[in-house]
């Protein structure tokens, strides 16, 4: 862009327009703008475009402004000042490059961004102004407006190429999520939408306000032939900036627009996603400009408010937005139902022992990172669905899955690179002794295979487990899960299963204040091994979660596994670390839970978070165990190790590492536990807060001496917090422990709100 001094501008205006003026440079995005004042005090705006804009597009700007300035709404638009030759566009050559000058009348008013009072009437009036303009422009056309343009919402998918310029992990993730929704929800329908010649930039620095009404709109440099609803989306986007209730602001704009130029249901149903897409274009463009070291402050002027709005938007259920827009336009809304029908059908068609959470059931229809949206338009923060480890619908993971499933999905009898690459990447996170991988479809299946391999390697059958443990839903996994076989409907303990005391530092005989509690609890393994020896037996394996899940959301005492593993190995058994609920950075301090205990297992079992909700699990073993298992009988798993699952696993690892999720879990988890412990001082019923990273349990008791479990109370707390929009559940042998294991995208703001709502719920008991 050529620089012009204010003096040179005055000379150009005198030469080509015969006007004596003073000139003052104004900000602009990609054109030069000057405020001109004549001696009589009349004001004009001079715009200068470089030749890169193209004379054809400048002609389109001239034509559309002339069209509007000759219409019934002419007072809201500028008029052109002709040069000495009676032309609108003046071409001058500076440093060998064409520069195009245009002078327009000056519109009085204050910019929308500077308007101090904005009541509901003003938001409606903005919509009305835009509706009138679009209605007037129905018969306008110009070929130069048919262009592929970065600021056209219809091209928002292009913003994916600029995502990498956003350095903040959380921001990049949110923008990526909304761009994924644009590609999924909007792109397939774009061609079926009404199209129009649109202004495309009713931003808060282009809309003029006077006396609580919109009096003008300037700057047609972003105009494009696009979907009509995109023009509404742009106006809504900037009206929502810095608003405490952005959806209410957008709804008022839509209401005003509808009164002048009726919208269609399909257009309204896409509006939420189009608003988000416009914001994504803006923030990715700002990030790109920063990477290019742009010094133009106009390139970043909306960046802060745009990010704030994206954070607000992801907490707004798209169904709620759609209902609001439909309602003000007189269309039927989707309000959900009482679920009696689906509950009845479920009772008839699905096994009755599949439980459903909460007294008032939820029908969740969409997920967005740590947020869940239900059919009735409500938004919930997910605090318990740990399989969605890196966030519901994480855009990077989804796209990797989509690409592979559109290419090939087969089995391990054919060569493919991803299984080898994933095995390498996964074993890189583990001690070097753990180097051979088997891929399966669930944690239950993984634990089953791990025990099978252990029995084969040792020649023994007996299994040692912790009391209250849970290791899955297969027949063998149930046999080694006291949580199930000792519970209601359980089949009792099999003779080859042996329980040891759960190392409970809160309720057990050795508690937090005992520095040797880990070693003392570990002595119980010697009792079991001794009993086996008396009967001429030895253990095949000891299996243990590295932090106890259904056992009460409990970390193991320091030194516990080191002592236990030593005893088991001396007796000829193997040691399995069940990382199904624990691993992949959740505990914060380490990547794997067993690392907290400074031990190296013989076998590690992985599940739940490994595929971010995709059915994937793994068994990783020492080489000698794998070699022994290779005894001539083929091991084959129809789906285990398929290319889609492997690409999914790779994507999850990429996200954990690239977005530094382990460090995030440590920081947010420590902060949340600190806040919960502060709350614990206020409410003695919250008697113990424990965990690592984002693996947290809060035990509730009626009396801190008897430790009587506060079961009715904890159930009420879960329901009350759910009504505030946070989903928790209970766990533990006595069902009196709050389970907090959210997606790793859970942030400090979520932590603060959760603690606030827990405070309110506890106070209401």
Secondary structure, 3 states (H helix, E strand, C coil): CCCCCHHHHHHHHHHHHCCCEEEEEECCCCCEEEEEEECCCCEEEEEEEEHHHCHHHHHHHHHHHHHHHCCCCHHHCCCEECCCCCCCCEEEEECCEEEEEEEEECCCCEEHHHCCCCCHHHHHHHHHHHHHHHHHHHHCCCHHHCCCCCCCHHHHHHHHHHHHHCCCHHHHHHHHHHHHHHHHHHHHHHHHCCEEEECCCCCCCCEEEECCEEEEECCCCCCEEEEHHHHHHHHHHHHHCCCCCHHHHHHHHHHHHHHHCCCCHHHHHHHHHHHHHHHHHHHHHHHHHHHCCCCCHHHHCCHHHHHHHHHHHCCCCHHHHHHHHHHHCCCCCCCCCCCHHHHHHHHHHCCCCCCCCCCCCCCEEEEEECEEEECCCCEEEECCCCCCCCCECCHHHHHHHHHHHCCCCCCCCCCCHHHHHHHHHHHHCCCCCEEEEEEECCHHHHHHHHHHHHHHHHCCCEEEEECCCCCCCCHHHHHCCHHHHCCCCCCCCCCCEEEECCCCCCCCCCCCCCCCHHHHHHHHHHHHHHHHHHCCCCEEEEEEECEECCCCCEECCCCHHHHHHHHHHHCCCEEEEECCCCCCCCCCCCCCHHHHHCCCCCEEEECHHHHCCCCCEEEEEEHHHHHHHCCCCCCCCCCCCCHHHHHHHHHHHHHHHHCCHHHHHHHHHHHHHHHHHHHHHHCCCEEEEEEECCEEEEEEECCCCCCCECHHHHHHHHHHHHHCCEECEEECCCCCEEEECCCCCCCHHHHHHHHHHHHHHHHHC
